[in-house]
Amino acid sequence: MNADEKARQTVEAAVRAQLAKALGGARGIVEGAVPTILFTVLWLVTHELKLSLGIAVGAAVLLTVARLVQRSTVQFVFNSLVGIGIAAFFALRTGRAEDAFLPGIIYNAFYSLILIGSIIARWPVVGFIIGSVTGESTEWRRDPAIVRLCSKLTWLLVLPCVVRVVVQYPLYLAGMVGWLGTAKIALGWPLQVASFAAMIWVLARGRTPLTTAAEPVQDVPEDTPAPGVRGRNEAEGAPEGDERK
């Protein structure tokens, strides 16, 4: 067994490995924030909706092109590009700058409902991370300990989404674009990183065995004697399961 296989012997190690990929590093965090910062600052300074959105979208495009030229992953910057593109559509359709933030509020509200629903149904979303590691998409659900762990971790994913909706929706109703932009940035990656840190803290405290298809869990009847006891009893002519004193 190599070092990588040993590192994945527990559910906690498997989830930690997947969460590390989700952060995207410092560059991914910056790329995700740049379009929102540009739009918010430019709109507050110029109050020109089309100009602010155009520069924000243009910046996201440039960041995507830079990634493509460097032949590095475009996952995080592409998410940013799609997000600012949808925001621009909403805002230009109504002519109200605050509507640029409405898609994010709707997304977080629905995502919260999906995550909570998965927990109630005992199919917590984080469980599928386990499935992606073991190669068995639903095997993890056979182990109640893993289901409980994944439910706890999924609640930690729910919390940032609920906080964003609770904070940003009143600001949206009040048309406070500057505060909306500030809240979107502050409650974006910083809050997500805090959520992941809490998940890692939970994972660091436990060592739930990771079962794969190659290592099935077998139920052993309570009255089945240990191999050594059974062999000794048979040698002495005693009935199985009745060790002589």
Disulfide bonds with the S-S distance in Angstrom:
none
